[in-house]
């Protein structure tokens, strides 16, 4: 449960390595391999989601409600993007008629307010 609690407390979308760093002092001998295994198990249980960003390590989050992500191409910051699933999913279903859908994600790349100087 320590991994899940650390993920819930995170204000961003941490990597497994960042979660490991946050937890290793609290749980002596806690291996990075264990963090990965726990995250995969939590994802299988649909309690967390991985965010497949194109560059860098996979990001994780406990918010499994439908939403997208804004990814800064400069600093790799990841922000939640509210998305109305009643709009997004019909588009995905129409586009995916030739294969069985497993899920969908919306990831928008650009520069965050910090990197854009705003």
N, C-alpha and C positions, 0 to 999 in steps of 0.2 A: 504493500500500500504506500510505501514511502515514495516510490516513483510517481504514482498517480497523484499523491498530495503535492509533490514538488511541481508537477505539471500544472495542477490547478492553481497553485500560487504564482506561477510564472506570469509576468506581465507581457511576455512576448510569446513566440513560438519556438521553444528551445530545441536544440539538437540533442541526441542521446549523450553526446560528449558533455554538453553544458549541464544536463541533468546529473550526469555522473560527477562532475566537478562540484555541484551544489550538494550532493549527498555523501560523498566519500568521507567527509569529516564526521558526519552523523552516524554513518554505518561503516565502521572499520572493516577493511577487507572486501568492500563492495566492488565487484569487478564491472568494467564497462560491458563485457559480454553479458552479464546478468541484466544490465539496464536494457540492452537490445532485446534480450529474450522476453523481458517483462513487457516492453512496449509492443512487441509483436503479439504477445498473448492478449494484452488489453485491446489491441486493434482487432484481433480475431473475435473478441467479445463485443466489439463495436462500442467500447467505452472511450476510446481515443481514436484520432485520425492522424495519418501521416499526410504531410503536405509535400507533394512532389515538385519541389522547385527545380528548375533546370540546371542551376549551378550550385555547387556546394552540397553540404550534408542535408539529409532529410530533416524536415522540421516536424514537430509533433504538437498536438493540442487536444484538450479534453472536450472542446465544443464540437459536438457531432450534429448540431442543427444545420440545415442547409445554408451555406454562405460561400462566398468566394474569398480570394486573397489578392492583395496588392503586394507585389514583390519589388523592392528597390534594386535595380541593377547595379547600383553603386555600392551600397553598404550591406545589401542582402537582408535588410529589415523586412519583416512580413507583417502586414496588417490585415485584419478582417475586413471583408467587403460584404455588407448586407446585400443579399440577393433574394428576390421573391421567387420561390420555387415554382409557383404557379405560372410564372413566365418562362423560367429557364428550362424546366423539364419537358414541356411540350416541344421546344426547339430541339432538345437532345433526342427525344423519341423520334421526331421526324427525320433528323439527320442519321439516326442509327437504325434505320429499318432493315439494313442488310446484315446486321449482327445482333447478338443478344447483349443487351446493356448490363453492365455490372455496377456502374456508378458514373458519376460525372463530377468534374471539378472545374471551377473557373479561376484562372490565375491571370492577372493583369500585370504586365511588367512596365516599369517606368522609373521615375526618381521620386523618392519620398520628400516631404517638406524640408527635412533637415539637409538633405543633399542638394536640393534645388535652391536652397537659400531662402526658403519661405517659411 
